[in-house]
Each structure stands twice: as C-alpha cells, then as structure tokens.
C-alpha cells in the first residue's frame, strides 16, 4: 500500500469526514487529542488532498519540529505543494543567513502565485513582521528583452543584493562592463546578462565554480532580498493591512506578518499551541531587552512593534482563521488512531493480529526495503503474510482500524536523520580567491600566459566596446570581449620551499609556443591515460578472492546502525560490496567529509570479510582513532 492509499484510508474514516466538513466552515475551531507518530502530518495531508484549493498553515513550536513536519508532508504530498516559512535567526529585518532569507521570500512568492498548498512554520515566525508585500509581482525583477542595463543594476541594488567583484554565492551580483552576473532568490542557477549598450544581447546560466557560461535562457526572475523603500502612504498592489491599521509613520512602508499575507479562508493547524504561545510571549519580551542593549551600544534598532506583532494582536489574528489544534487541551473530536506496537527488532511481531488486518512498513530507501524484505522471507521469524513494504520516510508510526503503519527505523530502533540539502549552490573554495586585479598573471585558453591590465574601452566600427586587456611579451596587448572572458583564468603556480611563488614567463602573441606547449601537455595526458588503462587491464586479468553475497547477519548488522544511511553512503556501500564480490583484486578509495559516515561503510566491508573467514586489518593514524 503506497502513501496515496494511506491518505485514502484516512479519508474513508467517518470521523475524519465529519471533521473535514466542519473545517470548511469559516472561523470553525476543532481540537484533536494527541496524534502519535506522524499521524498529525497524515491528517493534514488528507485534508489537503480533500480540499485541493484550500491553503493550510501548520504552526509548530520550534525549527526542529518544523523540519520534521516538512519532511513528513513532503513524503505524503507532491513536493511542490509543501513549503517552509522559517523563523529568523536575527532580531531585525536583515536576516544574516541567506538560506533562511531566501526560503522565506520564495515561500511568500509561492503563496502569492497559489502554487504551494501547505506552509510549515513556527509560532514565532508568524509573529515576525516583514516588508515583503502580499504580492511580489511588483517587487521582483524580470531580466529579459526590453529591460535596460541601467534598470537591472539599479533594481538589484534596491532589492538588497550585494555587489561583488565576482559572484560566488546567492544574493550577490557583479557588473563587468556590459555584463551583469546575478544569483538571486527564486533562481535555479546563476545568470549572466550580456548587454550591448542598454540592449540585452544574451542571457545564459553560468557555473559558480568555473565562472563559465552555460545554456541560453529566455528570462530570469529575481526575488528581492528586501523590499524596496517607498514613499509614505504608497502601497503595493494587492497589499492589505490587518484590522484596517494605518502604516506606521516611523516606516516608509507597511510591515506585515505571515498571517496578514494569508488568504482569509486559510486553515491553521496548530501543533502543541501552548508551547509556541509561551515562545511568542518570550520573543516579545526578549526583543525589547536586546533592542535596549543594542541602543546602549549606539546601534540604531527599530522599535519591537516594527519587528513583531504584539502577542495579544497575534492571538486575535489567529482567531480570525479556521483552526485545528492537535494534541493539547480537551478534545472536541476523536479519530480512531492509536499507538503502533513495539517491535524491538523482533520481526515476528509484524504479523497482523487478525485476518484482513494489514501492516504497512515504510522504509526510508530502496536498500533498506530490500534488506527488510529478505529478513522477512528467511527463517522461522518470517511475517511476510499481511505485511506490505513501501518506500516512504515518515517520522513515526500509528495504527488505524485494520491498518498498522510502522517505520523501519522504529523497528530497528534507529534515529531518523533529517539532513536537507543546501537550497542554493555555492562556489567551491578554490574559486573564491577574489576577482582579477590589474597586474595579476592570467592564462588565456588560446594565447597562453600574460598580465591582466584591467577593463578598457575601445572603439570598433564607430561603437564603443568594453574589453579585458592582457599584456604579453614585448608589450603586445590582447583585447578580449567581455562575453569571452570565460576563456581567461588566473595563473596558479606552485609554491617554493620558502612559500614563495615564482612569477611565470610570459608568452609572445603569435609565436606558436603556447600551442606547442598545450600539444605536449595533451600528449603527456594521453600517455598517462594509456599507462593507467594498461595497469587496470593487468589488474582485471589477476585472480582474487570473490566474497559471497550478503548473509542474514550482514543484513541485521546494517539494519541496526543508529542512523539511516544517506544516499551517498548507500551508493558507496553498494559499490564496495560489488568490488568485494568480484574475482579480482579490489582497489577503492572512499572519500567524504568528517562525520558523513565513512566508518560505517568500512565496518560493513570488514564484517563481510570476517564472516567469510578472512582477516581484516584496520589502519588509522592515531591511537585514539584506533581505539
């Protein structure tokens, strides 16, 4: 039974249908008793499935709970239907973390366009005021034909983007002559706009690491880092104030909260509301305390009423929406949902208690599903009859009438690891050495080593063109149009024993020496490649020991690890085992950052060898690591 059938099972409950009908009524309120495991997320997903045009806001006490709810809902609903509106980590409007700032504005954009159905947030985040308008149509920037160069640069500055010599992260832009590079919120890739005067001549994506242009783009939509300032009383289209309040005279434009920006028909789902109400009162008090400290240090801090909605007003705002409370207070409605049975790694307990009862086990990934399926099929502990395995990571299980929903990490008593990938790309450290400065040594792909002399303006057929000037041996200058600047790279020489770098010898334009040098380097690469091919061919012809397939002990060991594997761990483990099971020598290097699970892969390989009767040697650089 995949997850869509689970939602249908909840929707078929008469008690759920009664609750869903009530919540369609404006200003309706309902309270459910405690919802075990991920039952709360499953109820919200079922409501969203039943009312596809409705907007839902899930309010939880803190960021950790928000991440858990987001992960559950993203597995129960189409991924594009669910978004997070995170709370700020800083006190003021300027959020210091671009990941948080970007996710906030992108969620508001998705809400304004109606593309997101369920927003997960914290109680405190709904108190925080923002200068973003209800509709971002007039606040965003469209880079396309007809938008002049000067307008793009001006708007990016107004929208809060940092002007840098070279774009290496989100919320930055760079201007080099008639080229504008920008990586903004709402953009899948950074973009490079090439202008001829004020006319857009080309628009391409580019790679942050190499700075090289990639595929052509039709248009680019850039969302603001902050709202542009306006004259007193000027309003954005579609913007409204809660309760008919006038704009604060101390601000040049109104400040709104998330609750101000929601459609009036939205449904609030409040999980453990008492906890986040206490947090809201604390945030209001702390804001005044921190602002007072900042003012004594000479900082200009806005009044806390500009940063947060007052707690009493916030409670009044919440009361204007239909609301469903989960897990607190006296229940007005009850659904037949109970706690799941405790398995404690005893797979015989998965057997359904009665005929027709179904046990659905949700596995985090394909590898864990295969391991669990093999364990169920082996030995006297088999409980495959009435047990369905499906991929679908949830935080915790629960029981419905004639259906038990369990998770593999609960069965094996493992912790669920929530690790969302970075929302935005970032240039690798090697490329962050700063932009080229006049006097730097550079390498041109076609002409070799020269000295960068900066951006110059030259006249070509009665038109002015900005170019990068490179000086070569004898003082010859090469003018590189800025749209071909990706052919230039900074020269990197090896350090001497004293830490010095020897300046390179300049090439002469048109001498052919650089082309000869490139040809020799390419020939050397081909020679090394041929040697490697010969080496690997010899290794393939050499006999080695082929380990057998995984045993039951191997599968139980791997299922008992504390954390669920990451996708990279799963792939590396599969490749290591595949190498071990071949009848030829194994030579594999596993590389990863600290704390990303290399040791677990080594343990799996060592255990596989030991159970086959072979010896294992573990080498480590320090005594502590060996222990």
N, C-alpha and C positions, 0 to 999 in steps of 0.2 A: 504494500500500500504506500505509494508515494505521498508527498506532503499535500498536494491538492485534494486527495481523497480524505486526508485527515481534516482539512478545513470543511469538506462537505459533511463529514461525520459530526462535527460540532454544530454546523448549521442545521442539521436534521433534528437536533435536540429540541423538544417543545419548550423547555425552559429558556433556551437561547433565543428562540423565535419570539417569545414574549418580551424578553429584554430588548431585543433589536427593534421591535415595534415601538416600545416605549421611548427609546433613544432617538427616534425620528421626530419626536415632538420637541418644539423649541423650548429651551430652558429646562428640559427634563433632567432629573438627577436620579442616579441609582448607585447602590453600593453592593459590591460583591464581597463575600468572605474571602479568606486567604486563598490565593491561587498557587498551588505547588508547582515547582519546577518552572517550565516555560509555558504553563497553561495560560498565563496572562497574555503573553505575546500571541499565542494561538487564538485566543478570544478576539484580540484586536485585529488580527489578520482575517478572521472570519467575518467580523463587522465590516472591514474594508472590502472584502470580497462580495458581501451582500449589498453594499452601498458604494458602487464604484465612483459616483460623482461627489461623494462626501469627502471632507477634509478632516483628518484626525491628528491630534497633537498629544503625544504621550509624554507626560511630565513625571520625572523620577527625581529622587533626592540628590544624586551626585553624578559626576562624569563616569565613574566606573560602572554604575548601574545603566547609564545611558549607552555605553559601549556594548553592554550585554544585551540590552533590548534591541539595539540596532542590528547586532549580529543575528539574533533570533528572527527578527522581522524580515531581514534581507534574505533569509533562507525560506521563509514562509510565503513571501510575496515577490513579484518581479522586482529586481534590484533597483530599477529606475523609479519605482513607486515609493521608495523609502529614503529619507534623508535625515541627517543630524544637524541640529542647530546648537552648537556647543556654547558653553558659558565662557566668558572671557577669563584670562588668567591675570590680566592687568586691571587696575582700578578705573582708568579713564577710557575715553572713546578709542584711543590708539592702542589696538591690541598688538603686543610685542611679538606674537607668534603668527607667522604668515599662514601656517596650516589652519589655525583656528579662524583667523580673519577671513581667509578665502572660503572656508566651508560655510561660514555664517552668510556671506553675501551670495554665494551660489545657491544656498537653500532658499534665501529670500527671492532670488531670481526664479527658481523653480516653482515656488509658491505663487508668484505673481503671474507666471505663464500657465499655471494649472497642471504642470507635468508631474508634480510629486503629490502623493495622496496621504502619506503618513510621515509626520515630522516627530522625531525623538529629541527631547530636550530636557533640561533640568528646571526645577522651580526657580532657581536664581537667574537662569538665562532669560526667563520670561519677564523678570523684573528689570533687566538691563535695558536702558534706552539706547537707541541707535538713530543716527541721522539719515539712514537709508530710507527712501520713500517707499510707499506701498507698491508702486510700480517702478521698476528700474529702467523702463523704456527710455526715459529722457536722461537718466544718469549714466547709462552705458555708452561705449564708443564703438561705432561700426567703422572699420577700416576697409574701404572698398573704393571703386571708381567714383570720382566726383568729390571725395573728401580731401581737401588740400593738405599739403605737407604741414604748413604752419598750424592749421587747426588741430591736427593729430598731436603735435608736440605740446601745444597749449592745453589740450584736454587731458593728456596723460599727466601733466604737472598738476592740474586742478583736481584730478581724480586720486591724487596721493601716491603716484608711482615714483620710485626713487630713480633719479637719473644717474647712471653709472657709465664708466668708460666701456665696459663690456658686460653684457647680460649673463649672469651666472645663476640666477635664482628667480623665483616668482616675485611679482610686484616690482619689477625693475624694467627700465627701458634705457636704450642708448641711442645717441644720434652721432653718425659719422657722415658728414657731408649731406648728401641727399638720401641716406639710408637711415631708417628707423627700425631698430630691433626692440621687440617688446614681448614680455612673458607675463601675462595677466591672469587674474581670476576668471574662470569660465573658459579658459583656453586649454585644449588637449596638448598642444605643442607650442613652443615659442615661435613667433612670426617675424619675418623680415620684409618690410615695405620699402621698395626702391622707387624713388621719385626722380623725375626729370623736371626740374623747376618745381611747380606746385601740382604737377600731374602724376598720378600713380602709374609707374611703368611696369611694376611687377610685384607680386605678393607670394612669398614662399615660406614654408616652415624651415626651421634650421635646427641643427643639433647643438645642444648646450656645451658638450664636451669639445667637439672639433670646431664649432662655430661655422660649419659648412652648410650651405643652403641645401634644402631637400625638395620635396614635391611642391608644385604650384598650388595655391589656394584661391578660392573665389572671393571670400570675405573673411574677416576676423571680427569677432565680438569680444570686447574687453569690458569686464565689470569693474566698478570702482573699488579702490581700497578704502576711500572715504567719500562721503557725499560732498559735492562742490558747494561752496558757500553761496548764499543768495541774499538778495536784499530783504529787509524786514517786510513781512507780510506776503512775500511771493511764495506761491505754493506749487508743488509738483502736481502734475495731472494725476487724478485718482487718489491723492493723499487725503486722509481724514484724521481728525483728532478724536480721541475717546471722550465721550461725555460733552462734546462741544467746547472743549477748552481752547482758549486763545494761545497763540505761540508765546513762549517765554520771552519777555522783552530783552533778557540778557543774551539771547541767542539770535543769530541771523536767520535761523530757520527752525521749524519744529523738530522735537525729538520724540520718537515713538518707541514703543516696546513691541515685542513679537505679538502680543495679544492685540495691540492696536492694528496690526497689519494683517491679521487673520480675517477670512470671511466670517460674517456674523453667524453663519449656520454651522461652523466647525464644531466638532465634538472633542472635548477634553477628556483624556483618560489619565487619571491621577493615581499613580502607584505610591503607596505609603505617604499620603499627603501630609500627615502630621510631621514627618521628618523634614520635608522640604519647606514647610511653613516656618518651622523653627530656624532653618537655614536662611530663609528670607529675612526674618527679623534680625538675625545676626549680621547678614550682609549690610543691611541698612545702618546698623549701629557701627560696624567696622568701617564703613565708607566715611562716616563723619570723623571717626578717630584718625584714620590715615590721612584724610584731607587736612585735618588740623595740624598733623605733624609735618606734612609737606609744605603748608603755608609758613610754618615757623622756620623752615629751611629756605624760604624765599621762593618757592615754586608757585606758579600760577595754576591753581587747581579749581575746576568748576564746582559749583555747589552740588551736593549729593542729589538734589532733586533733578539735576541735569543728567545724572548718571544712572539713577534708579527710579522706578516708580515706588512711591511710598507704600509700605505694607498694607495699610487699610484700603488704599485705592486699588492696589493689586488684587486684593481679595474681592473687591467689588467688580473689577474687570472679569475675574474668573467666573463669578456668579452670573454674568450675562450670557454665558455659553451653556449648552447642554453638557452634562458631566457624568462620567462614570468613575467611581472610586474603587480601587482594588486593595483588598487586604487590610483595611482599617475600619474600626467602628462597628456598629451593629448593622448586619447585612439586611438590605431590602429585597435582594434576590439571591437565589442559590442555584448553582449549576451542579449537576452530578459529576463532579471532578474530584478525584481523591489522590492520595499519595501513591507513588509507584512502589512495588515490592522491592526489598533489598536483596540483591543477587550475591554480592560479596564474592565475585569470580566463580561462583558455583553455577555453571551453565544449565544444570538440571532444573534450576528454579525458573528458567524461562518458559517452561512448559505451561500452556494455558490451563487455568483451573477448571474449565468446564468445556464441553463440546460447543463449538461455534464462537468461543472466545478467541480473540486474535491478539498476539503480542507483536507489536511493531518496534523493531530495534533500529534506531537511527545511528548511522556510522558517519564519522567525520570525513572519510575519504574512501576511495576505491580499495586501497591497500588494506585498510582495517576491515572493510566489509569482507574481502576475500579471506583474511585470517580468521575472522569470526565464523564465517560460513564453513571453513574447513574444520574448525574446532567443534562446531555443532554436529558435523557429519561423522566425527570419529568417536569411538569408544562407547561405553555404556551411558555416558552423560549426554548423549545426543538428545536435543529437544527441538529438532527441526520441524516437527509436525505442529502446525498452528503458529509458527514463528516466521515473520517476514522481515527481511533485512532491506534497508533502503539507505541511500546517501542523503544526508540532511542534518547538518550540525545544529543542535539545539543545546541550551544550557542545562536543562533538566527535564526529567520525565514526569508523567502524570497518568492517571487512569480515568477513562471514560467508560460508560456502560458497554460491556463486551469488547473493550479495547484497552490494552495497556501499552503506553508509549514509553519506551526506555531509550537511553543513550548509551553508546558503547563506553564512553569514559566513566559513566557511573557504574556500569557493570564491572569494569576492571579497576575502579577506584582511582582514576587518573584525574588530574586537574585539567580543565579546559583552557587552552591557551588562546587568548584573543590578541592578535597582532595584525592590525590593519596596515596595509602598505601605505607609503607616503602618498599624499594626494597630488603632490607636484614633483616634477623632476628637478634635479639639481646637478649642476656641472661637477664633474669629478675634481678632486683637489688639484690635480696636475694642471688643470686649465685655469686655475684661479690665480695665476701669477700677476694679474693685472693687465691692463691694455698696453699696447705697444707705445713706447715713448720715443721721441726723436733721438737718434743715436743708438738704438737697440740693433743688434745683429739679427737679421732675418734670413729665411731661406724661401726663395721663390721656386715653385714646382718646376718651372721650365728654364730658369736662368741661374739658379744657384744662390750662393751666399752674398749678401750685400748689407748695407747700412740703411735702416729706415730713417727717412728725413721728414716724416710727418705728412699731413694732408695739405695739398696745394690746389690752387685753382688755375686751370689753363683754358685757353680759347681754342675750340675746334669748330671750324666751319661757322664762324660768327656766333657760336654758342659757348657758354662757359660750362666747364665740366670739372668736378672735384675728383682728384686722383690721389692715391698713395704714392709718394715718391721714394724710390730706392736707389741709393748710390752704389755703383760698382767700381772695380779697379780702374784707375785712371780718371775718376770723377764723372764717368758716364752715368746718366740718370735714366731710370726706367719708370714710366708713369703707368700705374695700374689702376684702371677704373674701379670705383668702389664696389660695383656689383661683381667684380672678380677678386675681391680681397680675400676670399676663402682659399686662394692659391698661395697665400703668404702665411708662414708660420714663424714663431720665434725660434732663433737658433739656440740649441741646448748643447753645451759642450761638457765633457767630463771634468770633474774636479781633480786637481793635483793632490799630492800628499799634504800640502800645506793648506788645502781648502780653497786654493785659487782656481780661477777658470782661465784657460789660455784663450786669448782672442783668436778667432778664426782668420784664415787667409781669404781675402775677397776674390770672387771670380770676375772674369772680364766678359762683358757682354759680347756675344757673337763669336767667342773663341772656340766653342765646342768642347771645352774642358769639362764643364758640368755634365753635359750629355754623356761623355765618355765615362765619367765617374759614376753616374747613375747606371750605365750599362754594366760596369764592372760589379757594382753592388748587386744588381739584379742577377748577374751570373753567379755570384757567391751565394745568394739565397737559393738559386736553383741547385747548386752543388750540395749545400747543406740539406736541402729537401730530399735530394737523391740518396744521401747517406742515411737519413732517417728512414726513408722507405726501405732501404736495404736492411737496416737494423731491425725494423719491425717485421719484415718478411722472414728474417732468420729466427726471430722470437716465435713467430707463428709456426715454424717448422719444428721447434723444440717441444718435446713432450713434457707435460707437467701433470700434477695430480688434480683430478676433477672431483670436487666435493659434490656430495649428493644434494638433492632438493631439501628444502626446509623440513624439519621434523616437528612433531607436536610440541616438543619442549621449546623449539625455536619460536614458534608462534605464540606460546604462552609467555615466554620471556618478553617478546616485543610488545605484547598487549599490556604488560604490567608496568611499562615505564610511566613515570609520573605525568609527563606531558604528552599530548598528541603531537605527532610529527608535523613539521612544516612541509610544504610541497617540495622544497629543495632537499630536505632530509630524506623524504620518501624516494625521490629520484636517485640520490646518491646511494642509498641503501640498495635499491634495485640494481644499479649498475655494478656495485661492489660484489653483490651475490652472483650476478651474471658472470663476472670475471672469474670468481672462485669456482664456478661450476663448469668452466671450460677446461679442456685437457691441454692447457698450455700455461706457461709462467704468467703470473699476474704482476702488473706494474701500474698502480693507480695512486694518484695524489688527490686527497680530499682537502679543499681549501674553504675556509669560512671565518667570519669574524668571531670575536670572543663571545661565548655564551649562546652560540647559534646551533649547538648540538652535534659537533664533530665527534665527541667522545661516545655518544650513543651509537653512532654508526660503527665506530671501532669495536665497541662491546658486542654488537650484533655479529660482526665478522669474526671476532675472537671466539665467541660462543659456537658459531657454526663450525669453526675449525676444531675446537675442543671436543664437541660431540661426535666428530668424525674420527676421533682418536689421534689427532695431530697436536703437536706442541705449538704454543703461541709465545712469542717474545714481544714485550711491550717496552719500548724505549722512550724515555722522557728526559728533559734537560735538567730537572731539579729533583731532589729527594722528596720534597713536599708533594710535587705533582705525581711522582711515582706512587707515594702512599695513598 
